[in-house]
């Protein structure tokens, strides 16, 4: 190898150290960029000369073989914005960016920068106008499986009429069968126990309903007759001579030791006034009785030797309500809270992972796009697989360690100086050769 080749070998060292300095400078420049992942220059030698004497070989210098992005977790910083999101884990937010869609990305970009906001159309968007991908919820608050743009509509939710009542009561097994028949105009004096709750018609209006219980004769167990009454002036089929209207009745049976055995509903239909749908069917459920597969008496209504009492009651109707506030949970679910007390899932942010994260390519603006090396995105909800958790009102900091970068800068500078010295030394040697003729 000619002596001039030593100069070219030194030049390769100057080149790779210059490139490495560019990598370090880019890391330092983005030290305060949210969600930025730092790069590392990787070098390899050039072995291209065989000296022809056994196994002796001589290198020709070095080259920059790869710039690897290190996807380590950055620190989390708490903010005041609900839609600032950060991932604690291996996932990426999925964004469809209409302003810079490329053939390589298929219109989808992946980022750790969760600085989002709701635009004028209700779409959850990044600072470049890209819409965040996720799963929307249906009217019942159940998330769909189709990946779409996350959009939150702030309109009110319509009312829902009561169709099911869940009641858990204890009816005193020591109570006697009353001699007087039940009187609808004097229900409290002609019943053993009563409990009151609110139900809703199709217009979302609340109606007070009271259920009265009367002990029945039963030699094989314990039985109670129940009657559900509402104000007769609130229904279309009310009797002007009666203060209350019976809308539901039936019998509930218990075993001798007080466990819920069976229910025998007779009818439960309400016809409320002022435009409400007629024949409102309502199901009254006292819990899982012993005749059902899951029923074992635990958590259901009972009839034991204890004072009659209402443990709890619940119903599935509600009035119209407006969206009051939002909350984003750790699994990425966006939950809405309404003025009528209802809360439900409105959607969820999708999180993507890859078989080979190192195969992702940078698209600028701290975004990545998939490649053949990365494999396709595996999209799903947070807190599933290795996707991690989503933290609201939080942003991920850059993972650049400035101390480490400055050390690398010093090492790179020294490497550049050493290679420049090899070039100048080779030049001096060539000068000596030229001077041999003198």
Secondary structure by P-SEA (a helix, b strand, c coil): ccaaaaaaaaaaaaaaaaaaaaaaaaaaaaccccbbbbbbbbbbbbcccccccccbbbbcccccccccccccccbbbbccccccccccccbbbbbbcccccccccccbbbbcccccccccccccccccbbbbbbbbbccccccccccccbbbbcbbbbbbcccbbbbbbbccccccccccccccccccccccccccccccccccbbbbbbbbbbbbbbccbbbbbbbbbccccccccccccccccccccbbbbbcccccccbbbbccccccccccccccbbbbbbccccccccccccccccccccccccccccccccccccccccccccccccccccccccbbbbcbbbbbbbbccccccccccccbbbbccccccccccccccccbbbbbccccccccccaaaaaaaaaaaaaaaaaaaaaaaaaaaaaaaaaaccc
